[in-house]
Amino acid sequence: MTMFAKVDKRLTRLFRRLDSALTSTDEHVNLLHQAWLDRRGQKIAPDPEPFLSPSSEAPGGGLVLRAEPDNRYRLVSGLAAAKDLLGSCPGEGHLEKAADKRGAVRLRSLMRFIEQTGEPIIGCFTTRPAPNTFIDAELYVAPLSSDGRTIDAFLAAANMRQVVTQARRFVPHWRRPHPLLFALEGSRVFGERLAAELELPISPLEERSFEDGEKKCRPLADVCGRDVFVVSGLERDASESVHDRLLKLLFFIATLKTNGAARVTAIAPYLPYMRKDRQTKAQDPLSAAYVARFFETAGTDCLITMETHNLAAFQNAFRCRAINLVAYEAFASHFAERILNQGVTVVSPDLGGAKRAEMFRERLETRLRRPVGLAFMEKQRSQGIVSGDLFAGDVDDRFVIILDDLISSGTTMLRAAKACAERGAREIHLCATHAVFSKPAAADLSAAFIDGIVVSDTIALAEPYRSDRRIAVIPVAHFFAEAASRAYEAGAE
C-alpha cells in the first residue's frame, strides 16, 4: 500500500515511494524483516540485542542505530553495511557526521516517522552519483525496543543497485519556458532517468484512488501554453492492470489539453495491444488501431514508444505523430563485449520477426566487423497453442542470440532455444526489448541451456527475475530523451 497520502510532504520529497506492505527486491532484506517479525511477538518492537550479534537465527548485514537525546541517532552495529548509504561515519557513528548527508537525511527522516507509527517501512529512491550512473535504492527501517515498551533503537538495511547508462549523445536546448515533464505513478524510476537525460525537473501531480476504484490525476503545475512530456509505462504491475494504466494516461493527456497545454507528447516505453494489429480469424478486433484512436481523441500530439510489435501496422494506425524507437544499438554494444572470436548467429523465433532480426544482425555485424549469421524458427499460434518445427540456419558450435520484441510467457523463446540446443549451439542468449514476463515465464526461462537473458528497462523487472544473475538489463532512457528533444524542436519550428 502506498503511504504518500499519509505522510508529511517533506518526507515524500526524499522518496519516490513509501511502502508498508513489506516486500523487498532483495531477499536478504526480506529475511531480515522476517527475523524482526519473529522476535516482535506481542511487544511493541523486538529487542536490539539479537541484531547486534548476528547469528544463524538473525541474518547479518543490517544496521542498528540507537536514539539519543536532542534527536540524535548513533550507528552501533553494521558500519561496513552502512557505507553504501552513508559513506564513512566517524564521530562514534553519529549520523550528523556521515559523509553522505542525503543518505543520512533519508535514514533519519524514516526513523522519526517510525517513532510516531511504531511500524516498519520501506522507502524507495533514486540517486545520480556520477554522470551516466544511477542508483536505484530501497531503504528498510524497523523499530527496536530495549524494554518492550518504548522505541529506542532501529533496525535498517539498504539495497543499492547501480545502473550505468551510455554516454550522452546530445545536449537538449530548451526555449523558455522549458517543457514540463510528468511521470505517472509506477513510472517514476524511468521518469527520473529520462529527466536526468533531458535536464528537466519532474513536475508535481496529484493521483488519487476513490473507494469505488475510480482514479483522479491532475497536474499541480500550470500547463497553460506549455509543451508537456508525460511518461507512463503501460504494463501491468502489482497494483494496476494494463487497462487501468492506459485509461489513466489517456485521462491525464485529456486533462492537460483541457487546461490549455500547447502540445502533449506521450512517452510510453511499452505500448500494449500492439500484437493484435490484423484480423487472423473471423470478426477479430483490431486492437492496435483502437488504441491509436484513443490517443488521438485524448489530444495527443506525439507518441514515443519502443519496439512496437509490427512497425507497418503501428505507423498506419496513428494519424498523430508516432515515433518507434529500437534498442538494437545498445544490445549490439552489450553482446560485442562478450562474443570475442566466436562465430555468431542471430535467430528469429518466428518468421514474423525476420526483419527485426535482420536489422539487429546488421548492427551487430557492424560492431564486430565480421559476418554474423541469421536463422529462423517456424511458429504457428492458435488458441494459445504454439506449434511448428521447421528451422533454417546454422547454429552449430556458435554463439546464438535469439531476438524478439518481448518475452511474455516465454514459450516462443523456449522453443527456439531448445531447437538451437538440439542443433549444437555453444551458447544461447535470449534478447528482447520488453520484459513482460508473465507468471509461467519463470519456469520456462530457467532452462539450463539458456546461458543469458538481455532485456531493456522499458519495463521494471518483477520478482523472481530481479535476483536472476543471468538477466542483464540495458538502460534505454537516452533513446527516449533524444527522440523527445527532436520532437520538441520539430514542433517549435
C-alpha positions as CSV (number, residue, x, y, z in Angstrom):
1,M,0.0,0.0,0.0
2,T,1.4,3.4,-0.9
3,M,1.8,5.7,2.0
4,F,2.4,9.0,0.2
5,A,-1.1,10.3,1.1
6,K,-0.5,9.7,4.8
7,V,2.9,11.3,5.4
8,D,4.4,14.8,5.6
9,K,5.3,16.3,2.2
10,R,8.8,16.9,3.4
11,L,9.2,13.1,3.7
12,T,7.7,12.3,0.3
13,R,10.2,14.6,-1.4
14,L,13.0,12.3,-0.3
15,F,11.4,9.1,-1.7
16,R,9.6,8.1,-4.8
17,R,7.6,5.5,-2.9
18,L,6.9,4.5,0.7
19,D,5.5,1.0,1.3
20,S,4.2,-0.5,4.5
21,A,3.4,-3.8,2.6
22,L,7.0,-5.0,3.1
23,T,8.3,-7.0,0.1
24,S,11.8,-6.0,-0.9
25,T,13.5,-6.8,-4.2
26,D,16.4,-8.1,-2.1
27,E,16.0,-11.5,-0.5
28,H,18.3,-10.5,2.4
29,V,16.1,-7.6,3.3
30,N,13.1,-9.9,3.3
31,L,14.9,-12.4,5.6
32,L,15.9,-9.5,7.9
33,H,12.3,-8.4,8.1
34,Q,11.1,-11.9,8.8
35,A,13.6,-12.1,11.7
36,W,12.2,-8.9,13.0
37,L,8.7,-10.3,12.8
38,D,9.7,-13.5,14.6
39,R,11.2,-11.6,17.5
40,R,8.5,-9.0,17.9
41,G,5.7,-11.2,19.2
42,Q,3.3,-9.2,21.3
43,K,5.8,-6.5,22.1
44,I,5.9,-3.0,20.6
45,A,9.2,-4.0,18.9
46,P,11.9,-6.7,19.3
47,D,15.0,-6.2,21.5
48,P,18.1,-4.9,19.6
49,E,20.5,-7.4,21.1
50,P,19.9,-10.3,18.6
51,F,20.6,-7.9,15.7
52,L,23.8,-6.6,17.4
53,S,25.3,-10.1,17.4
54,P,24.1,-11.7,14.1
55,S,23.7,-15.5,14.4
56,S,22.2,-18.2,12.3
57,E,18.8,-17.2,13.5
58,A,19.2,-13.5,12.8
59,P,20.5,-12.5,9.4
60,G,23.6,-10.3,9.5
61,G,24.3,-7.2,7.3
62,G,21.7,-5.0,8.9
63,L,22.3,-1.7,10.7
64,V,21.3,-1.0,14.3
65,L,21.0,2.6,15.4
66,R,20.2,4.0,18.8
67,A,18.1,7.1,19.5
68,E,19.9,9.6,21.7
69,P,18.9,12.9,23.4
70,D,18.4,16.0,21.2
71,N,17.0,14.0,18.2
72,R,20.4,12.4,17.5
73,Y,21.0,8.9,16.2
74,R,24.1,6.8,16.5
75,L,25.1,3.7,14.5
76,V,26.1,1.0,16.9
77,S,26.3,-2.0,14.5
78,G,26.7,-2.6,10.8
79,L,29.2,0.1,10.0
80,A,30.5,-1.8,6.9
81,A,27.0,-2.4,5.6
82,A,26.2,1.3,6.1
83,K,28.9,2.6,3.7
84,D,26.8,2.3,0.5
85,L,24.1,4.5,2.1
86,L,26.1,6.8,4.4
87,G,29.7,6.7,3.3
88,S,32.1,6.9,6.2
89,C,30.5,7.7,9.5
90,P,33.2,9.0,12.0
91,G,32.5,10.6,15.4
92,E,31.3,7.4,17.1
93,G,28.9,6.6,14.4
94,H,26.7,9.7,14.8
95,L,24.5,10.3,11.7
96,E,25.3,14.0,11.5
97,K,28.9,13.0,10.8
98,A,28.1,10.8,7.9
99,A,29.9,11.6,4.6
100,D,26.7,11.2,2.5
101,K,24.4,13.8,4.0
102,R,21.5,12.9,1.7
103,G,21.6,9.3,2.8
104,A,21.7,10.3,6.4
105,V,18.7,12.7,6.0
106,R,16.7,9.9,4.4
107,L,17.5,7.5,7.2
108,R,16.9,10.0,10.0
109,S,13.5,11.0,8.4
110,L,12.3,7.5,8.3
111,M,13.4,6.8,11.9
112,R,11.5,9.9,13.1
113,F,8.4,8.7,11.1
114,I,8.6,5.2,12.7
115,E,8.9,6.7,16.2
116,Q,5.4,8.0,15.5
117,T,3.9,4.9,13.8
118,G,5.8,2.1,15.5
119,E,5.7,0.1,12.3
120,P,8.5,-0.9,9.8
121,I,8.6,0.7,6.3
122,I,10.5,0.6,3.0
123,G,11.4,3.8,1.2
124,C,12.5,3.7,-2.4
125,F,14.5,6.4,-4.1
126,T,16.9,7.1,-7.0
127,T,20.2,9.0,-6.9
128,R,22.7,10.0,-9.5
129,P,26.2,9.8,-8.0
130,A,28.0,10.4,-11.3
131,P,27.3,11.2,-15.0
132,N,25.6,8.3,-16.8
133,T,25.2,6.4,-13.5
134,F,22.0,5.9,-11.4
135,I,21.5,4.1,-8.2
136,D,18.0,2.5,-7.5
137,A,17.7,2.1,-3.8
138,E,15.5,0.6,-1.1
139,L,15.8,1.7,2.5
140,Y,14.2,-0.6,5.1
141,V,13.8,0.7,8.6
142,A,12.0,-1.1,11.6
143,P,11.7,-0.1,15.3
144,L,13.5,-1.8,18.1
145,S,12.9,-1.6,21.9
146,S,15.2,-2.5,24.8
147,D,12.3,-2.6,27.3
148,G,9.5,-3.8,25.1
149,R,7.5,-0.6,25.7
150,T,9.4,2.4,24.1
151,I,11.2,2.7,20.7
152,D,14.8,3.5,21.5
153,A,16.6,1.8,18.5
154,F,16.1,1.0,14.9
155,L,17.0,-1.9,12.5
156,A,17.9,-0.7,9.0
157,A,19.1,-2.2,5.7
158,A,19.8,-0.6,2.3
159,N,19.6,-2.3,-1.0
160,M,21.5,-0.3,-3.6
161,R,21.5,-1.3,-7.3
162,Q,23.7,0.7,-9.7
163,V,22.7,1.3,-13.3
164,V,25.2,2.6,-15.8
165,T,23.8,4.4,-18.9
166,Q,25.6,5.1,-22.1
167,A,27.3,8.4,-22.6
168,R,25.1,11.3,-23.6
169,R,24.9,11.7,-27.4
170,F,23.1,15.0,-27.4
171,V,22.5,18.1,-25.2
172,P,18.9,19.4,-25.1
173,H,18.3,23.0,-25.8
174,W,15.0,24.3,-24.4
175,R,13.4,27.6,-25.3
176,R,11.8,29.5,-22.4
177,P,9.6,28.5,-20.7
178,H,11.1,25.0,-20.9
179,P,8.8,21.9,-21.4
180,L,7.1,20.3,-18.4
181,L,7.8,16.6,-17.6
182,F,5.3,14.5,-15.7
183,A,5.8,10.9,-14.6
184,L,2.7,9.0,-13.6
185,E,2.8,6.6,-10.6
186,G,4.5,3.4,-11.4
187,S,6.9,5.1,-13.9
188,R,8.8,7.3,-11.5
189,V,12.1,5.4,-11.9
190,F,12.1,5.6,-15.6
191,G,10.9,9.2,-15.4
192,E,13.8,10.2,-13.2
193,R,16.3,8.7,-15.7
194,L,14.6,10.5,-18.5
195,A,14.5,13.7,-16.5
196,A,18.3,13.5,-15.9
197,E,18.9,13.0,-19.7
198,L,16.6,15.9,-20.6
199,E,17.9,18.1,-17.8
200,L,14.3,18.8,-16.8
201,P,12.7,18.5,-13.3
202,I,9.8,16.2,-12.8
203,S,6.7,18.4,-12.3
204,P,4.3,17.6,-9.4
205,L,1.0,16.0,-9.9
206,E,-1.8,14.5,-7.8
207,E,-3.0,10.9,-8.1
208,R,-6.0,9.7,-6.0
209,S,-7.9,6.5,-5.9
210,F,-11.5,6.6,-4.7
211,E,-13.3,3.8,-2.8
212,D,-15.2,2.6,-5.9
213,G,-12.0,2.1,-7.9
214,E,-12.2,5.4,-9.9
215,K,-9.0,7.4,-10.2
216,K,-8.2,11.1,-10.4
217,C,-4.9,12.5,-11.8
218,R,-4.2,16.2,-12.2
219,P,-1.1,18.4,-12.8
220,L,0.0,20.6,-9.9
221,A,2.0,22.9,-12.2
222,D,0.4,25.4,-14.6
223,V,0.3,23.8,-18.0
224,C,-1.4,26.6,-20.0
225,G,0.5,27.3,-23.1
226,R,3.3,24.9,-22.2
227,D,4.8,21.9,-24.1
228,V,4.4,18.8,-21.9
229,F,6.0,15.4,-21.8
230,V,4.1,12.6,-20.0
231,V,5.9,9.4,-19.0
232,S,3.9,6.3,-18.3
233,G,4.7,2.7,-18.6
234,L,1.6,0.7,-19.7
235,E,2.5,-2.7,-18.5
236,R,0.7,-4.5,-15.7
237,D,2.2,-4.2,-12.2
238,A,1.2,-5.3,-8.7
239,S,-1.4,-2.5,-8.2
240,E,-2.7,-1.6,-11.6
241,S,-3.8,-3.5,-14.7
242,V,-2.9,-2.6,-18.3
243,H,-6.4,-1.2,-18.7
244,D,-6.0,1.0,-15.5
245,R,-2.7,2.5,-16.6
246,L,-3.8,3.1,-20.2
247,L,-7.0,4.8,-19.2
248,K,-5.2,6.9,-16.5
249,L,-2.7,8.1,-19.1
250,L,-5.5,9.0,-21.6
251,F,-7.4,10.9,-19.0
252,F,-4.3,12.8,-17.9
253,I,-3.5,13.8,-21.5
254,A,-7.1,15.0,-22.0
255,T,-6.8,16.9,-18.7
256,L,-3.6,18.6,-19.9
257,K,-5.4,19.7,-23.1
258,T,-8.5,20.8,-21.2
259,N,-6.2,23.1,-19.1
260,G,-4.5,24.7,-22.1
261,A,-1.3,22.6,-22.8
262,A,0.1,23.7,-26.1
263,R,1.5,20.3,-27.1
264,V,1.4,16.9,-25.3
265,T,4.0,14.2,-26.0
266,A,3.1,10.8,-24.5
267,I,6.2,8.7,-23.7
268,A,5.1,5.1,-23.3
269,P,8.2,2.8,-23.2
270,Y,6.0,-0.2,-23.6
271,L,2.8,0.2,-25.7
272,P,0.2,-2.6,-25.1
273,Y,-2.3,-4.1,-27.5
274,M,0.1,-3.8,-30.5
275,R,0.2,-7.6,-31.1
276,K,-3.4,-7.6,-32.4
277,D,-2.9,-5.5,-35.5
278,R,-4.8,-7.5,-38.1
279,Q,-7.7,-9.9,-38.4
280,T,-6.4,-13.5,-38.4
281,K,-9.8,-15.0,-37.5
282,A,-13.3,-14.0,-38.4
283,Q,-14.5,-10.9,-36.6
284,D,-11.2,-10.4,-34.8
285,P,-10.6,-7.0,-33.1
286,L,-8.1,-4.5,-34.4
287,S,-6.8,-3.5,-31.0
288,A,-3.8,-1.6,-32.2
289,A,-5.9,0.7,-34.3
290,Y,-8.4,1.2,-31.4
291,V,-5.6,2.3,-29.1
292,A,-4.3,4.7,-31.7
293,R,-7.8,6.3,-31.9
294,F,-7.9,6.6,-28.1
295,F,-4.7,8.6,-28.0
296,E,-5.8,10.9,-30.9
297,T,-9.2,11.5,-29.2
298,A,-7.5,12.4,-25.9
299,G,-5.5,15.1,-27.8
300,T,-2.0,13.5,-28.0
301,D,0.2,15.5,-30.4
302,C,3.1,12.9,-30.4
303,L,3.6,9.4,-29.1
304,I,7.0,7.9,-28.4
305,T,7.4,4.2,-27.8
306,M,9.9,1.5,-28.3
307,E,9.9,-1.7,-30.3
308,T,6.3,-1.9,-31.3
309,H,5.2,-5.4,-32.5
310,N,4.5,-4.5,-36.2
311,L,6.1,-1.3,-37.4
312,A,4.0,-1.0,-40.5
313,A,0.7,-1.5,-38.6
314,F,1.9,0.9,-35.9
315,Q,2.7,3.6,-38.5
316,N,-0.6,3.1,-40.3
317,A,-2.7,3.2,-37.2
318,F,-1.7,6.6,-35.9
319,R,-2.7,9.9,-37.5
320,C,-0.9,12.0,-34.9
321,R,2.9,11.8,-34.9
322,A,4.1,8.4,-33.7
323,I,7.8,7.5,-33.1
324,N,9.0,4.0,-32.7
325,L,12.5,3.5,-31.2
326,V,14.7,0.4,-31.2
327,A,17.4,-0.7,-28.8
328,Y,19.4,-2.7,-31.3
329,E,22.5,-0.4,-31.0
330,A,22.6,-0.8,-27.2
331,F,22.1,-4.6,-27.5
332,A,24.8,-4.9,-30.1
333,S,27.2,-3.0,-27.8
334,H,26.4,-5.3,-24.9
335,F,27.0,-8.5,-26.9
336,A,30.1,-7.3,-28.8
337,E,31.9,-7.2,-25.4
338,R,31.1,-10.8,-24.7
339,I,31.3,-12.6,-28.0
340,L,35.1,-12.3,-28.6
341,N,36.1,-14.5,-31.5
342,Q,33.2,-16.9,-31.6
343,G,31.0,-17.5,-34.6
344,V,27.7,-15.7,-34.1
345,T,24.1,-16.3,-35.3
346,V,21.1,-14.1,-34.7
347,V,17.9,-16.2,-34.6
348,S,14.3,-15.0,-35.1
349,P,11.9,-17.3,-33.1
350,D,9.3,-16.8,-35.8
351,L,9.1,-15.7,-39.4
352,G,7.2,-12.6,-38.5
353,G,10.3,-11.2,-36.7
354,A,12.6,-11.8,-39.6
355,K,13.0,-8.1,-40.4
356,R,13.7,-7.3,-36.7
357,A,16.4,-10.0,-36.6
358,E,18.0,-8.7,-39.8
359,M,18.1,-5.1,-38.5
360,F,19.8,-6.3,-35.3
361,R,22.2,-8.6,-37.2
362,E,23.4,-5.7,-39.4
363,R,24.1,-3.6,-36.3
364,L,26.0,-6.4,-34.6
365,E,27.9,-7.2,-37.8
366,T,29.0,-3.5,-38.0
367,R,30.1,-3.5,-34.4
368,L,32.0,-6.8,-34.7
369,R,33.4,-6.0,-38.1
370,R,32.9,-9.6,-39.3
371,P,30.0,-11.7,-40.7
372,V,27.1,-12.6,-38.4
373,G,24.7,-15.5,-39.4
374,L,20.9,-15.4,-39.5
375,A,18.5,-18.2,-38.7
376,F,14.7,-18.6,-38.4
377,M,12.3,-20.8,-36.5
378,E,8.8,-21.6,-37.7
379,K,6.0,-20.7,-35.3
380,Q,2.2,-21.1,-35.6
381,R,-0.1,-20.0,-32.8
382,S,-3.8,-21.0,-32.5
383,Q,-6.0,-20.6,-29.4
384,G,-2.9,-20.2,-27.2
385,I,-1.1,-23.3,-28.6
386,V,2.2,-22.8,-30.3
387,S,3.5,-25.3,-32.9
388,G,5.9,-25.5,-35.8
389,D,9.2,-27.4,-36.0
390,L,10.9,-26.0,-39.2
391,F,14.3,-24.4,-38.6
392,A,16.6,-22.7,-41.1
393,G,20.1,-21.5,-40.5
394,D,23.5,-22.7,-39.0
395,V,23.9,-22.6,-35.2
396,D,26.3,-25.5,-34.6
397,D,29.1,-24.5,-32.2
398,R,28.1,-20.9,-32.5
399,F,27.2,-18.1,-30.0
400,V,23.4,-17.7,-30.6
401,I,21.3,-14.6,-29.9
402,I,17.5,-15.3,-30.1
403,L,15.8,-11.9,-30.7
404,D,12.2,-10.9,-30.2
405,D,10.3,-7.7,-29.3
406,L,9.1,-9.0,-26.0
407,I,9.1,-12.0,-23.7
408,S,5.7,-12.8,-22.1
409,S,5.1,-16.4,-21.2
410,G,8.5,-17.4,-22.6
411,T,7.0,-20.2,-24.7
412,T,8.2,-18.8,-28.0
413,M,11.8,-18.2,-26.8
414,L,12.0,-21.6,-25.1
415,R,11.0,-23.4,-28.3
416,A,13.7,-21.6,-30.2
417,A,16.3,-22.1,-27.5
418,K,15.6,-25.9,-27.4
419,A,15.9,-26.1,-31.2
420,C,19.3,-24.3,-31.1
421,A,20.5,-26.5,-28.3
422,E,19.5,-29.7,-30.2
423,R,21.5,-28.3,-33.2
424,G,24.7,-27.9,-31.2
425,A,24.7,-24.2,-30.3
426,R,27.7,-23.4,-28.0
427,E,26.0,-20.6,-26.1
428,I,22.3,-19.5,-26.2
429,H,21.2,-16.0,-25.2
430,L,17.7,-14.6,-25.3
431,C,17.3,-10.9,-26.1
432,A,14.1,-8.9,-26.0
433,T,13.2,-5.2,-25.6
434,H,10.3,-5.7,-23.2
435,A,10.4,-8.0,-20.2
436,V,6.7,-8.5,-19.8
437,F,7.4,-11.8,-18.0
438,S,4.0,-13.3,-17.2
439,K,3.9,-15.9,-14.4
440,P,4.7,-19.0,-16.5
441,A,7.8,-17.4,-17.8
442,A,9.8,-18.1,-14.6
443,A,9.7,-21.9,-15.2
444,D,10.3,-21.7,-18.9
445,L,13.3,-19.3,-18.7
446,S,15.0,-21.3,-16.0
447,A,16.1,-24.0,-18.5
448,A,19.8,-25.0,-18.1
449,F,20.6,-24.5,-21.8
450,I,19.7,-20.8,-21.7
451,D,23.0,-19.0,-20.8
452,G,21.8,-15.4,-20.6
453,I,18.8,-13.1,-21.0
454,V,19.1,-9.5,-22.1
455,V,16.2,-7.0,-21.8
456,S,15.9,-3.2,-21.7
457,D,14.5,-1.2,-18.8
458,T,11.3,-0.2,-20.6
459,I,9.5,-2.5,-18.0
460,A,10.8,-2.8,-14.4
461,L,11.7,-6.4,-13.6
462,A,9.3,-8.2,-11.2
463,E,10.2,-11.0,-8.8
464,P,11.7,-13.5,-9.1
465,Y,13.6,-12.1,-12.0
466,R,15.4,-9.3,-10.1
467,S,17.6,-11.8,-8.4
468,D,18.4,-13.9,-11.5
469,R,22.0,-13.2,-12.3
470,R,21.6,-14.4,-15.9
471,I,19.4,-11.4,-16.7
472,A,21.1,-8.2,-17.9
473,V,19.1,-5.0,-18.1
474,I,20.1,-2.4,-20.7
475,P,19.1,1.2,-19.9
476,V,17.4,3.0,-22.8
477,A,16.2,6.3,-21.4
478,H,18.7,8.2,-23.5
479,F,17.0,7.0,-26.7
480,F,13.7,8.4,-25.5
481,A,15.4,11.7,-24.4
482,E,16.9,12.2,-27.8
483,A,13.6,11.5,-29.5
484,A,11.6,13.8,-27.2
485,S,14.1,16.6,-27.8
486,R,13.9,16.2,-31.5
487,A,10.1,16.1,-31.4
488,Y,10.1,19.3,-29.3
489,E,12.4,21.0,-31.8
490,A,10.3,19.9,-34.8
491,G,7.1,21.2,-33.2
492,A,8.7,24.5,-32.2
493,E,9.7,25.4,-35.8
